[in-house]
């Protein structure tokens, strides 16, 4: 079993924190690709000290974490891997929010911790990989992050991309925040798409480039859609306990936070 691990290190001061998560893969055979938006000798040295055979790629600062991820996918042969882990840096949130009117996310590091739940410990990673051994499982994330919010622009553009891949639309669920572990073979269709699409500005197309309709947000949905189009599904690392469900329900109902669309 071999894994492909991608870390997009936009916030370079978070390298130590992110490597503490990746450290939980030490018992596995994996290739580490780290993308940076500018050259930094000190950062590259720290990465090499952590994993000498890690590959560092400098990418243009566009497409959030999505363009760097596609760059890595296009640089490898996915047939050499069983699973792919996608991660990137996320700052602490300054205030709590309700994700798409469903789940409460507390301020601070809570959001990042949920995004990285599948590699927060060796046990969590083991559980995620065991879940992916099931034939119908294709991608793993936290239950609060598996959603079907689409948005008018996101839906139409993601549908167009899926048609280019020759894949049917079966279910429109995806992982908010685009951090996940999935079966490598499911991402192979993405290599048919051109990263050159990120060269042109999304401003003329997106209703709100920061929240709805930008190409990065479209791909965020597409990553999940292609899982279902290949007869697999996104599975939560674990299901919430009754106490969690009740607490979340009360907080959401009483919350004055506005609906928050994530990227």
N, C-alpha and C positions, 0 to 999 in steps of 0.2 A: 504494500500500500504506500502510495506517495502523494504528498499534498503540495499544491502551489499556494503560496502565501503572498498576498500583496498588501503593502502598507503605503498609503499616500501620505507623506509627511509634510503637510502644508505648514503646520505650526511646529517648527523645528525644536522648540523648547519642550515639546511633549514626547520627544524620542524615548527618554528613559521610561516614562509611563507606558508607552506602547510596547516597548520591548519586554516589559514585565508581563504583559499578556502573552506575547509570542513565546516567551520562555516556557510556557506550559506545553509547547510542542516538542520539547527536548527529547521525548521518547519516541518521536515519529521521524520518518524520513521526509524531509520537506525542502523545497527551494524557496528562498526568500527574495522577493523583488521589492525594492523600496524606490518610490518615485519622489523626486524633489523638483521644485520649480526654479531653483537656482543652485549653482555649485557652492558647496560648503565642505572644505577639506576636513574640518574638525568633526562634522556630522558623519561624513563618509568613513572616517577613521573609527568612530564609535560603533558604527554599523558593522564594519569589518571585524572589529574586536569581538563583537557579539557573535557573529557568524561569518567566518573568513570567506566562505564562498557565496555570500550574499551579493546580489547584483543591484547596483544603484543606477537609475536612469533619470536623466534630467529631462523634464517635459515642460511644454509651454503652460503657462498658468491660465487654463481655460477649461470649461466643462466641469468645474468643481473637482470631485474625486472620480467622476465617471470617465472623462477623457484619459486620465492616467491609467485607469484600470483597463480600458480598451487597448491602450498602447501596450500594456504588458501581455494581454491575451494574444495580440498580434505578433508578439515576439517569441512565443513559445508554441510547442506542439501539445495541445491539450490532451491528446491521446496518451501522453506519457504520465498523466496524473489521474488519480482516482477522485480527489476532492480539491475544491478551490476555496480559499478563505480570503474574503475581501474586507479590509479594514482601512480606516483613515482617522485623522485627528479630529476631535470634537472638543471645543471649549466647554467649561461649565456653563450652565444656563443661569441667567441672572434672576429669573422668576419661574414659578411653576406655570404649567400650561395644561390644557386639555387637548389631546391629540384628536383632531377631527370629531370633537364632541363625544368621544368614547372613553378614552383612558387618561387618567391624571398622571402627569409627569412632574415630579418635584424639582425644585431648583437645585443648583449645584451639579454634582457629578452623576446624579441618578440617570439622566438621559444617556450619557456615555456608557455607564455600567450596563444598562439594558441592551444597548447596541452590541456590546462585546460579551454578552452573557455566555456565549458558547465557547469562549476561550478564557473565561475568568479564572478557571482552575483546571487542573488536569482531569478532575472528575467530570466537569462540565463538558470538556472536549470529548472525553470518552463516551459520554451519554449522547452527544450530538452525532458522533460517528456511528454509534450503535443504531441510532434512529435512521440514519441514512442507509443502513444495511437493508432496511425494508424496501421492497421493490417499488412501492408507490410513493416513497418519500424522495423529494428532490432538493429541498432547501430547508435550512433550519434557522430560526431566529426566536426572539422573545415574543410571547403571545401578544403583548401590547403593541408590537410593531408590524403585525401582519394585518394589512388593511386593504380595502377595495375603493378608497377615494380616488377619483380619477381627474375630474376637472375637464371642462370642455376641450381645451387645447391639448391637454395631456392625452386624453382619450383618442382624439382623431389622429394625432401624430404617432402615437404608439401603435395604433391600428395599422397605419400606413407602413411602418417599419416591419411589423409582423407579416404583413402581406408580401413585402420584399423578400422576406425569408421563406416564404411559401408555407408558413405555419398557420393553423387555424386558431381563432380566438375561442378559448374554452372557459376560462375564468380570469377575472381581472384583479386578482389579488397580488400584492407585492410587499416587500419589506421596506418600511419607511426608514430613511437614514442610510440605506444601501450598505449595511454591514451584515455579512452572512457567511455561512459555510454551505456549499452545495456540491452536487455531483458534477465533476468536470465536464463530462460528455454533454450535459445540458447547455453549456455555454458555447459549444462549437458553432452553432448557427450564427452567433454574433460576429464571427470572423468574416462573414460574407458582407458585412456592412462597412462602409468607408468612414474612417475617422475624419476625413476631409470635411464632413458635414459640420464639424465644430469650427471650421475656419471662418464661416460666415456668421455674422451677428444674429442673435435670436431676437433682438429688440423689436424688429418689425413683425415678428410672428407671435411672440408671447403676449398674453393679456397683462401679465405682471411678471417680468423676467425673474424676479426674486422668488416667486411663489408658484406660478402656474404657467406652463407652456414652454419653458425653456427646454432646450434639448437634453440637458442633464436630468431634468425632472421627468422627461419623457422616457429616457433610458432607465430611470429608477423604476418606473412601472414595467417597462419591457423586460427587465431582469426577472421579474416575477411571472409575467405573462408567459414567457417562453417555457417556464417550468411546467405550467399546466398544459400548454399546447403540445407538450411531449408526454402527456399522460402521467405526470408526476404532480406532487403537491408540496406546498410550503407547510412545514410542520413546526409547531412551537416546541422549544426545548423542554418545556414543562407546562402543565395546565394549572391555572390559579386555584388556590384553595378557596373554600366558601368565604372565609373571613376576608380574603383579598377582594373577592367579588363584591361583597357587601360594602367594604370600606371605599372601594373605587366608585361604586354607584352613588354613595352618599356625597363624596367629594365632588363628583361631576355635577350632581343635581344642585348642590349648594354653591358651586364655584361661580365666581364672577369673571373668570378668565375667558377671553374671547377664543373662538375656534382658532386653532393654530395649525397651519399647513406646513409640513416639515420638508426641509432639505438641508 
